[in-house]
Amino acid sequence: MDPAPGNKNLITDILGIQVGHAEDNKIGTGVTVITGDKPFSAAVDVRGGGPGTRETDMLSLENSIGRADAIVLSGGSAFGLDACSEVQDLLRQDNKGYKVGKAVVPLVPGAVIFDLNINDNPHINIIGEHSPWRKLANKAYKSANTDFLLGSFGAGCGATTATLKGGQGSTSWTQTFSNGEKYTVGAIVVNNAVGNPLLNNGPHFLSANLEFGNEYGGYGVSNDLYDNVLRAKRLPSSIGQTEIFNDISSNTVIGVVATDAPLTRSNLKRLSIMAHDGIARSLSPSHTPMDGDTIFSITTYQDIKEQVLENTDILALGARASDCVARACNRAIYEAESIGASKPGWKNLFL
């Protein structure tokens, strides 16, 4: 079989991974949970200048643990980090976690996007009222499955980009490597970028050359030259680049890349580093001073202490992870629908 996406073209094509999500369209926010029956070996790489994260130090190579029982992607900015605590409680009820003597401590790294300006959010303005992200996290965790929705769902509910409604996207890729084994790489991202995902003013995506089939519209590659200026033929108003990028404090891309390949923690770190290239290939600009661009990397393969794959295979896995992230960023835009006062969806403008 030739290299191709997995059966679902989702991160859950990797056996042992489940995704659950919940969203509140009235508020314009949501939570996405990546989990499984067993803990993941994990690493992380943060490239944005304004991240909102939890438990990323635990995943640093110089530290001892390097595992995750679940990973949470959430809206809500710093408030949304509360979703990790809810998932931690639920994992503990399921007796999942890092065992220290008689104690069971679920380890739940997470990252958030800023989506507080989509709709009026009274929940964060009332003293003494709990934020909604715990409730959403509870629902997301309990709905975890191998099937899930793309676009304005989960943490992508309130996501926006410079020009269009953002959202939640996912892709996968399977191929045979030099040792004769077939491995799958997948990605899930929440695309809330300050950058523009389109080639100029669209409808073509910046990384249209990576599309498989018609996963984000099938428009193919444009012959237009990239000029870094929007001329807004079909966008809702004539928007100049300065106007688009005048608020870089409220955007970011967060996500998870995953594989079933036998990777060490150092290999996983390299995977997350290379996966960031997918953000840069699909959005302009990326990794800005106030972005929180964060990519976690995980493997479902258990107990790898020493590198068993050739460096050429690590390179290939990283390249495919980058491709998957770029494609997932585009699928997030393609599938997103406008909610409340958010920006228009790609399909609203180009279909």
C-alpha positions in Angstrom: 0.0 0.0 0.0 1.3 3.4 -0.9 1.8 6.1 1.8 -1.6 7.7 2.6 -3.7 9.0 5.4 -5.2 6.4 7.8 -8.7 5.2 7.5 -10.3 8.1 9.3 -7.6 10.7 8.4 -7.6 11.6 12.1 -5.1 11.4 15.0 -7.2 8.5 16.3 -5.9 6.3 13.4 -3.2 5.6 15.9 -4.4 2.7 18.0 -4.7 3.6 21.6 -5.6 7.3 21.2 -9.1 8.7 21.8 -10.3 12.3 21.5 -13.3 13.9 23.3 -14.6 17.4 23.0 -17.3 19.7 24.3 -18.2 23.3 23.3 -20.6 26.1 24.3 -21.6 28.2 21.3 -23.3 30.7 23.4 -20.1 31.6 25.2 -17.9 30.7 22.2 -15.4 28.4 23.8 -14.7 24.7 24.3 -12.3 21.9 25.5 -10.6 19.0 23.7 -9.1 16.0 25.5 -6.6 13.6 24.1 -6.4 10.4 26.1 -6.2 6.6 26.0 -6.2 3.4 28.0 -2.5 3.7 28.8 -0.2 6.7 29.5 1.7 8.3 26.7 5.4 9.0 26.6 5.5 12.7 25.8 7.5 15.8 25.0 6.6 19.4 24.1 8.1 22.3 22.2 6.8 25.9 22.7 7.6 28.4 20.0 5.2 31.2 20.7 6.2 34.2 22.8 3.0 34.2 24.9 2.1 30.6 25.9 -0.6 29.5 28.3 0.4 26.0 29.4 0.4 23.6 32.3 2.9 20.8 33.2 5.3 21.5 30.3 8.3 21.5 32.6 7.5 17.9 33.5 8.1 16.9 29.8 11.5 18.6 29.6 14.2 16.0 28.8 16.3 16.9 31.8 13.4 16.0 34.1 12.4 12.6 35.3 8.8 11.8 34.3 8.1 12.6 30.6 4.7 11.0 30.5 1.1 12.1 30.2 -2.2 10.4 31.1 -4.1 12.9 29.0 -3.4 16.2 27.2 -5.9 19.0 27.3 -6.4 21.7 24.7 -8.8 24.4 25.8 -10.3 27.8 25.1 -10.6 30.3 27.9 -7.0 31.7 28.1 -5.6 31.2 31.6 -9.1 30.4 32.9 -9.1 27.4 30.6 -6.2 25.7 32.3 -8.8 24.8 34.9 -10.0 22.1 32.4 -6.8 20.1 33.2 -7.7 19.9 36.9 -11.1 18.4 36.0 -9.6 15.8 33.7 -7.1 15.0 36.5 -9.9 14.4 38.9 -11.7 12.1 36.4 -8.5 10.1 35.6 -8.0 9.6 39.4 -11.6 8.3 39.7 -10.6 5.8 36.9 -7.5 4.9 38.8 -5.2 6.2 36.1 -2.1 8.0 36.9 1.5 7.9 38.1 1.7 5.7 41.1 3.8 6.9 44.0 3.4 4.5 46.9 -0.3 4.4 47.7 -1.0 7.6 45.8 -2.2 7.8 42.2 -1.3 11.1 40.5 -2.7 11.7 37.0 -0.4 13.8 34.9 -2.3 16.2 32.6 -0.3 18.7 30.5 -2.3 21.3 28.7 -2.3 24.4 26.6 -4.9 27.1 26.0 -6.0 29.6 23.3 -7.5 33.1 23.8 -11.1 33.1 22.7 -12.7 35.4 25.3 -13.8 38.0 22.7 -16.0 35.8 20.6 -19.2 36.4 22.6 -19.9 38.1 25.9 -18.8 35.8 28.6 -20.5 36.5 31.9 -19.0 33.5 33.6 -15.6 35.1 34.1 -16.9 38.4 35.4 -19.0 37.1 38.3 -17.1 36.9 41.5 -17.5 33.5 43.1 -18.9 31.7 40.1 -16.9 28.8 38.8 -15.6 29.0 35.2 -17.3 26.8 32.6 -14.2 25.0 31.5 -14.4 22.3 34.2 -17.9 21.4 33.0 -16.8 21.3 29.4 -13.7 19.2 30.3 -15.9 16.7 32.1 -18.1 16.3 29.1 -15.1 16.1 26.7 -13.4 13.4 28.8 -16.5 11.3 29.0 -17.1 11.6 25.3 -13.6 10.4 24.3 -13.8 8.2 21.2 -12.0 7.4 18.0 -14.5 9.6 16.0 -14.7 13.3 16.6 -15.7 16.5 14.8 -13.6 19.1 13.1 -14.1 22.8 12.7 -15.9 24.8 15.3 -15.9 22.1 17.9 -14.0 21.5 21.1 -11.3 24.0 21.8 -11.8 25.2 18.2 -15.2 26.5 19.0 -14.1 30.1 19.5 -11.0 30.1 17.5 -10.3 32.7 14.8 -7.5 33.6 12.4 -6.5 36.9 10.8 -9.0 36.5 8.0 -11.4 33.6 8.8 -13.0 31.6 11.5 -10.5 29.1 13.0 -11.2 25.7 14.5 -10.1 22.2 15.3 -8.4 20.1 12.7 -6.9 16.7 12.4 -5.0 14.5 9.9 -2.9 11.3 9.7 -0.4 9.6 7.6 0.8 6.0 7.3 3.8 4.6 5.6 6.4 1.8 5.7 9.8 2.8 7.1 13.4 1.4 6.5 13.0 -1.4 9.1 10.0 -2.8 7.1 7.5 -1.7 9.8 4.5 0.5 9.1 3.9 3.4 11.4 1.3 6.1 11.6 1.7 9.8 12.4 -1.2 12.0 13.3 -2.0 15.5 14.4 -4.7 17.5 16.1 -4.5 21.2 16.2 -6.6 24.2 17.4 -6.0 26.9 14.8 -6.5 30.3 16.5 -3.6 31.9 14.6 -2.9 35.6 14.3 -1.6 34.8 10.8 -3.4 34.4 7.5 -4.0 30.7 6.3 -4.7 31.8 2.8 -2.6 32.6 -0.2 -3.2 36.3 -0.4 -7.0 36.7 -0.2 -7.9 33.1 -1.0 -9.5 30.7 -1.7 -6.2 28.8 -1.9 -4.4 27.7 1.2 -0.8 28.6 1.7 0.1 24.9 2.0 -2.3 23.7 -0.6 0.5 21.5 -2.1 0.2 19.2 0.9 -3.5 18.4 0.4 -4.5 14.7 0.1 -7.7 14.3 -1.9 -10.2 17.0 -1.2 -9.6 17.2 2.6 -9.7 21.0 2.5 -11.6 21.9 -0.7 -9.6 20.4 -3.5 -8.7 23.8 -5.0 -5.1 22.7 -5.5 -2.1 25.0 -5.9 -2.6 28.5 -7.1 -0.3 30.2 -9.8 -0.6 33.5 -7.9 2.6 34.8 -6.3 2.5 35.3 -2.5 2.6 39.1 -1.9 1.9 39.1 1.9 -0.8 41.8 1.3 -4.6 41.1 1.3 -6.6 42.8 -1.4 -9.9 41.4 -0.2 -11.8 40.5 -3.3 -14.1 38.2 -1.5 -13.3 38.9 2.2 -16.0 40.8 4.1 -14.2 44.2 4.0 -11.0 45.7 2.6 -8.5 44.7 5.2 -4.9 45.8 5.2 -2.1 43.8 6.7 -1.6 46.4 9.5 -5.2 46.3 10.4 -5.2 42.5 10.5 -2.2 42.2 12.7 -3.0 45.1 15.1 -4.0 42.7 17.9 -1.5 39.9 18.4 -2.3 39.3 22.0 -5.2 37.0 21.4 -4.1 34.2 19.1 -2.2 31.0 19.0 -1.9 27.5 17.5 -1.8 24.5 19.9 -1.9 20.9 19.2 -0.6 17.3 19.6 1.3 15.1 17.2 1.2 11.4 17.8 2.7 8.2 16.5 2.8 4.5 17.2 6.5 4.3 16.4 9.1 3.3 19.1 10.5 6.8 20.0 12.6 7.8 22.9 11.8 11.1 24.7 14.6 12.7 22.8 13.1 11.5 19.5 9.7 12.8 20.6 11.2 16.2 21.4 12.6 16.3 17.8 9.2 15.3 16.5 7.5 18.3 18.2 10.3 20.6 17.1 9.8 19.6 13.4 6.1 19.6 13.7 6.2 23.4 14.3 7.3 23.7 10.7 3.7 22.8 9.8 2.4 25.9 11.5 5.0 28.1 9.6 4.1 26.5 6.3 0.3 27.0 6.7 0.1 30.4 8.4 1.8 33.8 7.9 3.1 35.0 10.2 3.7 32.4 12.8 5.4 32.1 16.2 4.9 35.8 16.9 5.8 37.6 20.2 2.4 37.1 21.6 1.4 33.8 20.1 1.4 30.7 22.4 2.2 28.2 19.7 2.7 24.9 21.5 3.0 21.4 20.1 3.0 18.2 22.3 4.3 15.0 20.9 3.3 11.5 22.1 3.8 7.9 21.3 1.6 4.9 22.2 4.6 2.6 22.1 5.6 1.7 25.6 8.9 1.6 27.5 11.5 2.8 24.9 14.7 3.7 26.7 17.2 3.7 23.8 16.8 4.8 20.2 15.9 1.8 18.0 15.1 3.6 14.7 17.6 5.0 12.3 18.0 8.7 12.2 16.7 8.7 8.6 13.4 7.3 10.0 13.3 9.9 12.8 13.7 12.5 10.0 10.9 11.0 8.0 8.6 10.8 11.0 9.3 14.5 11.7 8.7 15.5 8.2 5.4 13.7 8.1 4.4 15.2 11.5 5.1 18.7 10.0 2.9 17.8 7.0 0.1 16.5 9.2 0.2 19.7 11.3 0.0 21.9 8.2 -2.9 19.8 6.8 -4.7 19.9 10.1 -4.4 23.7 10.3 -6.0 23.9 6.9 -8.8 21.3 7.7 -9.6 23.4 10.9 -10.2 26.4 8.7 -12.0 24.5 5.9 -14.5 22.8 8.3 -15.1 25.8 10.6 -18.5 27.6 10.7 -19.0 31.1 12.0 -20.5 31.3 15.5 -21.9 34.4 17.2 -19.8 37.5 16.3 -16.8 35.5 15.0 -15.3 35.9 11.6 -16.8 34.2 8.5 -16.0 30.5 7.7 -14.1 29.6 4.6 -17.1 27.9 3.1 -19.2 31.0 3.7 -16.9 32.9 1.3 -15.7 30.4 -1.2 -18.5 27.8 -1.7 
